[in-house]
Amino acid sequence: MKREVAIVGIGYAGFRPLTPDLSYKELVFEAATRAYAEAGINPRTDVDSFISVAEDLHEGTSITDEYVPDQLGAVQKPVQTVAGDGIHGLAMAYMQICTGQFDIVVVESHAKASNILHLGHVTAMAMDPVYTRPLGVHPLALAGMEMRRYLDESGLTHEHCAQVVVKNRAHALSNPLASYPAVLEVEDVLNAPPVAEPLTQLEVSQHVDGAIVVVMAAGDVARALTDMPIWVLGIGFANDAFALDSRSWAQAEYARLAGQMAYRMAGIRNPRATIDVAEIDDTFAYKELQHMEALGLCAPGEAGYLVAEGYTSLEGELPVNPSGGSLGVGHLLDASGLARVLEIVWQLRGDAGQRQIPDVEVGLAFGWRGLPTTSGAAIILAN
Amino acid sequence: MTMEQWVYPSVYVKEDDFREGRVLYTTWQPRLFYAWDRGTAIGRFLAELKQGRIVGRRCRRCRRVVVPPRMFCEHCFRPNDEWVPLADTGTVITFSRCYITWDMRRLEHPQIPAVIAIDGASPGVGFLHHLGEVDPEAVHIGMKVKAVWKPADQREGAITDILYFKPMTE
């Protein structure tokens, strides 16, 4: 059963490197309050199901879904946790609405990255315990190795990756929510301390705390709630092989497959011509380039040149990460994909303030679950 | 009837097989460190415990008083309204006599965890704590109890600033 589905409310809270004044529950309550006010709904009576996107080891609590209901207005309602990127949660909500059993579904994700004292140890827990972990290689080395292989196969250069950092942190200058706005030169990025060569410190997004809540509704319900529903044209998610010995190191296969699924649903044959604005995972600078190519926004090996010539800047043909992306806004762990969606929704509504792009009709958001995963999810939205 | 007919004839793995490397395995010691922000509601709650007081929050719409406090009412889904000083006494809602510790050591004398409805909070609202200075066999649902606090100079703003609850003598 296919139904029309729209985003009818989206709320945020936090987006700061430290949030000692608020517990994660208080952050989520604030984000939820904004989202419900926008949608004009009462969660206690109007919402049919709630989905939380969370990773137990990021929370330091197992079965984190048990802790979700209070701050979402979900007490004594259907609640579940999806592990993945926030956009995986939107896919779940979309499917629930398509069953016809649910008209309004809420998706929540949050990050309290500042509360994780050693994220490296947490990420290490995701590595295979028998034949990878004992080697004692920091997970960021996987990014360094992937970047090297990607540059080698694509023919792009480190300078191209550095351009992504310069662009996204400059975009962040006009985003009041962004924690890492900066005016940088390519040389600054290249000369930053190496983390795992060729990856330098400035090419790794820094974390922020925050929460995002999205309200999704079925067609007629959405039209009744708002004059400005943001329609889901397509949604997709996919994984590559997880094993380090057999995954694709140069191309982001998960992004290509997730994009294909979303484009097929949306009936989009030429993404580059159709998409007006894109928010794409840039956990690491090279990831934005790799993801652009995998998502069919340009030819393989072309992404770096598009960034360098300003094609993906705010004033360019196809702005990518006008919010500043994870490099400019800050990385929100599992909620990062929803931060991408937040910007696309604002752009499509004309609510993006200083960084509003004129005449946007179709936007793409893509989230990656982060190291060491090969999980990605894409959503195509239209006003 | 013996078990043997249900068990495949085989050689059992013994501890020595692991010790002497005949059975291979890999171990990992997780190193996970967190420092949770307490936030507004629990931050105040813990600061008050340090002063030897228990506080809750009231929602003016549904009139519930909850403890431990939160800044919003989960039933009305709205910010709740005011701090409420509560007594350090309460009523046992339910309890157990527990002969194992959380890490599964046997106890000769049981721990007595109990959920205690705090006086001044809404009926049935309270938190988990220990009972002490009590004959384990005398504990019962509905028993009136009172907090036994750490000495003021040893309190640190933690739920353990209350050592345990003990029976109130009528």
Chai-1 contact restraints between the chains, C-beta under 6 A:
chainA,res_idxA,chainB,res_idxB,connection_type,confidence,min_distance_angstrom,max_distance_angstrom,comment,restraint_id
A,P20,B,D37,contact,1.0,0.0,6.0,A-B,restraint_1
A,L22,B,G39,contact,1.0,0.0,6.0,A-B,restraint_2
A,S23,B,D37,contact,1.0,0.0,6.0,A-B,restraint_3
A,S23,B,G39,contact,1.0,0.0,6.0,A-B,restraint_4
A,E26,B,G39,contact,1.0,0.0,6.0,A-B,restraint_5
A,E26,B,T40,contact,1.0,0.0,6.0,A-B,restraint_6
A,E26,B,M71,contact,1.0,0.0,6.0,A-B,restraint_7
A,F29,B,F72,contact,1.0,0.0,6.0,A-B,restraint_8
A,P43,B,F77,contact,1.0,0.0,6.0,A-B,restraint_9
A,R44,B,F77,contact,1.0,0.0,6.0,A-B,restraint_10
A,G60,B,Y34,contact,1.0,0.0,6.0,A-B,restraint_11
A,D70,B,E74,contact,1.0,0.0,6.0,A-B,restraint_12
A,G73,B,F77,contact,1.0,0.0,6.0,A-B,restraint_13
A,V75,B,E74,contact,1.0,0.0,6.0,A-B,restraint_14
A,N115,B,Y34,contact,1.0,0.0,6.0,A-B,restraint_15
A,N115,B,A35,contact,1.0,0.0,6.0,A-B,restraint_16
A,N115,B,W36,contact,1.0,0.0,6.0,A-B,restraint_17
A,N115,B,D37,contact,1.0,0.0,6.0,A-B,restraint_18
A,L117,B,F33,contact,1.0,0.0,6.0,A-B,restraint_19
A,L117,B,A35,contact,1.0,0.0,6.0,A-B,restraint_20
A,H118,B,F33,contact,1.0,0.0,6.0,A-B,restraint_21
A,H121,B,R31,contact,1.0,0.0,6.0,A-B,restraint_22
A,P129,B,W28,contact,1.0,0.0,6.0,A-B,restraint_23
A,V130,B,T26,contact,1.0,0.0,6.0,A-B,restraint_24
